[in-house]
Amino acid sequence: MRFLLALLVLLAAGMPTRANDSQAETALGGLVLTQSEAISLDSEDLFISRDEVRVKYRFTNTTDRDVQVLVAFPLPDQVYDESSQYYYMDMTTDLGFETVVEGQPVKYELVQQAMVNGKDVTARLAALGWSLSSAKDFETFHPKVMAMPAAERETLLKDGILNNAGTDESPAYIPLWTLRTSITRTQLFPASKTISVEHRYKPLAGGSVGGALNADYRKEEWGKEHTRKHCIEDSWYRAFDKELARRSTEQNQSPYSEWWIGYVLTPGANWKGPIRDFRLVIDKGKPGNLVSFCAEGVKKISPTQFEVRKKDFEPRQDLNVLIVEWHDSAP
């Protein structure tokens, strides 16, 4: 099965569109999410589609003093994978991230780390003169590795920073570090006041060109995990199989594409108390598309949109959305 990468979740740890504001502190070794004892998350209105993610928050400072904190918006970990042609994105250009506080645009900082087996190797890559997103251009990255002294290259291979995806005679060096990214800003929460915060960005959506959902693949262990991850029900598969039978031809037995969108929901539990009013809308794009994700109380509100509402919501797991789009050329 030939995998293609659209632009690129969650992911991570899948390939997810990671999200949800969470209070943070800058600690030695990286960004650490912390529990807030002063700021409550009164409401979260989240919209997710293949083309755009929008989220609107209302926060309240429950104390009688101004509170200034570093707020982090975690994005998907990115892992280079030669089998899926996955590569590191340039978050500054590909994401198109925008933040508005009380109706006014604000600046933010992109904090990135290179991680290998839980260890931060950012400084090590900097000493080599490599950018954290070096692998985006393999034709440039590989010659740099080839030009290194052999002993230094072997050390990087041994330490799990590099991998040879080729052979000894014809090497193809690729990076193995995980690129971890958070968008951060310093936010003032006035004493006893409520403020609105809005984010908008292009999701990091992964995908594949047909085949993974076909009946034979569902029996494989990775197919079963695919089913569990997106809470795909038997009735969904029956609808999928019916449409697949109608559209497939001898030349094209898998006339569809999958899109995977992930959203990190659990940091919403880092604020004081639960999310008092939570609303999620998933837009599958076209009326004929199929969508599946893990949630209770899902309500269809339009030909393409599905809504979930919760009161006093404490997210226990992140969100993974599967969208199936049938090829236009199908009958």
N, C-alpha and C positions, 0 to 999 in steps of 0.2 A: 504494500500500500504506500503510495507516494504522498508524503506530507508536505504541505506548503505553509508558509507563515504569512499571514496577513500582518497587520501590526497589532502587536505582539503581546496576555496573562497569562487572567490570575487566576501575572500572575501571579507562576512562582510558588515554587511549591505549586506548580501549575503555572498558568499564565494569566493571571488575574489582573483587573483594573483596581488597584488597591485604593482604599479610601478611609474615611471617617476620621475627623479631627480627634486628636487626643492630646492631652497635656503632655509635655515632654520636658526632659532636662538634658543638657549636654554633659555627658559623663565621659571619663577617660575610656577610650575604645569605641565610642560611638554614641548614638542617640538612644536614650532609654525612655520608654513610655512610663509615666507615673500616674498614680491615682490622685484625683483632685478632691480636696475636702471643702472647696469654697464655691466652685462653679457647677451649676446644674445645667443639663441639656434638656431644655423644655420641649423642643420639637425638632424633628428631622424629617424633611421632605425630600426623598431621593428618587431620581428619574434615571433609568439606565436603558440605553439603546446601543446598537453597534456604532453609531456615529457620534454619540455624545453622552456624557454623564453630567447631570446637574444635581447639586445637593444644596438645600437651604436649611440653616440651623437658626435656632434662637437659644441663646445662652443667658443665664442669670447669675450675677454675683450675689450669693446669698449672705454675704457678710457686710458689715458697715464700714469697710475700708476698701480702697482701690487695690486690685490685685493685678499684677503684671506677670505673665508667664510666657514661656516658650511653647508654642503650639506646633505639633507635628502632624503632617498628613502623609502616612506611609504609602509608598507605591509598591508594585510587585517586585519581588526579587527576580532578577533576570539571570538565566543560566544558559551559557552557550551550548548548543546541542547540534552537532554536525548532521545527525540523522534527520532532523527536522528543519535544517537550515535556519535555526534560530540564532539571532544575533542581537547584540546590545543596541538599544535605542539611544538616540540623543534626546534626553528628556527635555532639554531646553527648547528644542524645535519641534519634536514629534508630538509632544503632549498638548501644547497650546493651553497651558494651565492659567486660569484667571481666578482671582479672589476679590470679592467685594465685601467690605465691612460697613454696615449702616449706609449702603448705597454708594460708597466711595471705593474705587480700586486701591489695592494695597500692594506693596512689594513683598516678595518672599525670597527665601534663599534655598537653593538646592543642595542638600547634604548627601554625599555619596560615599560608599565604602566598598572595597573589594574584599570578599570573604571566602575563605577556603577552610572547610571543616570547622566552622565556627570561629576561626581566627581572622583578625583584620590584617590584610596584606597590602593595604592602600599605600603605606609609606614605601614598601618594597617595590611596588610597581612604579611609583614616582621616581625612585632612585634609578630604575632602569630607563626612565624617560618614556614610559608607556602611559597613555591615557587609560582611564578606567573602561572606556568603551572602545578600546583598541580593535576588538574583533569585528567591529562593524564593517571594516574593509579588510577581508582576508588577504587580498593580493598585496596589501601594504604590510600587514602584521606578520605574515609568514616569512618574508625576506628578512625582517628585523631579527626574528628568532634564528634563522639560518646564519646570520652574520655574527651571532654571539660566539664566544669561546665555547667549545664543546663541553668543558667541565661545568661552566655556569649553566648551560642549557640542561645538562643532566640533573643538576641540583633542582632546577625549577620543575622538571618532570617528576623527580623523586618526591618533592614537597607538594605535589598535586596542583601546582599553579598552571602547568601546561600538560597537554596530552598530544601524542603523535597519532593522528587519525589515519595516517598512511602506513607505509612500511619502512624498514631500515634503509632500503635502497631508494625509495621514493617517499620521503617523509612529508607530512602535512600537519604542521603544528597549529593547534588551536588552544585557546585559553579555557581553563576550567574554573576560574573564580566566579563566584556569584556576585552580581552587581546589586547592591542594596541602596535604595534611594528613599529619602524623605524630603518633603517640602516643608520648610519651617518658617515661622515668623514670630516676632514678639507681639503679643496681644495684651492691651490694657482692658480690663473689665472694671468699669466704674462701680463704686460701692452701691449695692442695692439696686442696680440697674440691669435691664435686659437689652442685649444687642443682637442684631442679625448678622449672620455671616453666610456668604454664598460662594460656592466653588463651581467651576465649569471646566471641562477638559474633554479631550478625545480619548476614549478608552483604549487600553492596551489589549486588544482582542486577538486571541490566537485562533487558529482554525486548521481545518484539513479539507482536502477535496475528496469527497465521497468514499464510502466503503466501511468506515469504522462502525456504523450502526446496523449494517446488514446482519441478518440472523446468525450466520456462521460465526461472526466475530464476537457476538454477545456471549458466546460460550467460553471464550478465552478469559483468563483472569483479569487482563487489563480492560476487557469489555465489561466484565462484571463491575469493576471499579468505576468505569465510566457511568454505568447505570446508577450505582450508589451515589456518586459525587453529585449527579444532577437530579436525583430522585425520579428517575424515569419509571413510570408505571406501565403495567401491561396494556392498559387501554391506549396509552400514548404509542407504544410499539405497534399495536394493531392498526392505529390510524396511519402510522408511518409505513407499515408494510403494505397497506392498501394503496397508498399514494405511490409508493415505490413500484409496485406491480403495474400500476397504470402508466407510469412515466418511463420505466426502463426499456431499453432496446437491446438487441444483441450486441450492438457496437458500444453501448454505454449502459452498464448494468447498475451504475451508482450515480444517477444524474442529480446530485445534490452536493452542497458544501455545508460544513459545520462551522459555527463560530462559537468561541468560548469566551465569556466575559466574567471576570472575577472581581469581587468587591470586598475589601476587608472591613467587615462590619463590627467585629468585636471590640476595637478601641472605643466605640461608643459607650462601653460599660466602664470606662475609666473616669467618667465624670461623676459628680456627687449624685447618688441615687440613679434610678432607671431613666431611660428616655421617656418622658411623660406622654408625648404624642408622636408616634412614628408612622410615616406613610411611605410606601414603596410602590413605584410604577415601573413595570418592565414593558418596553415596546419591542415587539418582535420584527418590526419593519414592514413586512407585506402581509396582507390577510392570509395568503396561502402558506406562509412560513409556519414552522412548528417551534414551540419553545417549551423548555422544562427547567425547573429550578426547585430547590427545597424551601418550602414555606407552607404555613397553615393559613387557612382563611383567604385563599386567593379568589378574587372576583374579577370577571371579565368586564371591562368598562368601555371598550370600543373594539372594532374589528382587529386591532393590532395591540391593544394595551391591556395589561393585567395589574390589578391593584391589591396591595396588602396593607391593612391598617392595624396598629397595635397601641394599646395604652400601657403605660408603665412597663416598657419593653426593655429587657436586659438581654442583648444578643449573646448567644452562646457559641455560635459558629459563623464563619464567613459565608459569603454568598457566591455561588457558582451558577452561571446562566448558560444554558445551551440553546442556540438558535440554529435551526435547519432551514436552509434556503434552497429551494428547487431551482435548477438551471432553467433559464428562460427558453432555451432551445427545446426543452422537453415538450411533448404533445399535451 
